[in-house]
């Protein structure tokens, strides 16, 4: 179950990423987007990562950091980041600690079978560490533009 609520501070977390350890307390003073996606190198996830990559200069103008999260291994993330030229950190959440904290693990239908996986979700956190907006169960087309527009309102 999610322990986060819009309008409330994000609970402290620490996670390993392709750019070293990410500590939420060290992110204070920096707005950021934390986006959860099901799997590296799948069509929707690749498109989403490319969209964040392509809009990164706009997010940087707003001083908003982009961080991706999935249950893939660090090796998978490294290959995915290299192949897609992703300049932002990807967190490897093998133990699902962040996924559980943000309540993104769901039962999903895959080829007629129920599987437990990440529900594609994005969270916008302001420089004070407060969750200002969330998108759950989202569709990839147009999503990054929505996040960018919300970031402009910070």
Secondary structure, 3 states (H helix, E strand, C coil): CCCCCCCCECCCCEEEECCEEEEHHHHCCCEEEEEECCCCCCHHHHHHHHHHHHHHHHHHHCCEEEEEEECCCHHHHHHHHHHHCCCCEEEECCCCHHHHHHCCEEEEEECCEEEEEECCEEEEECCCCEEEEEEECCCCCCHHHHHHHHHHCC
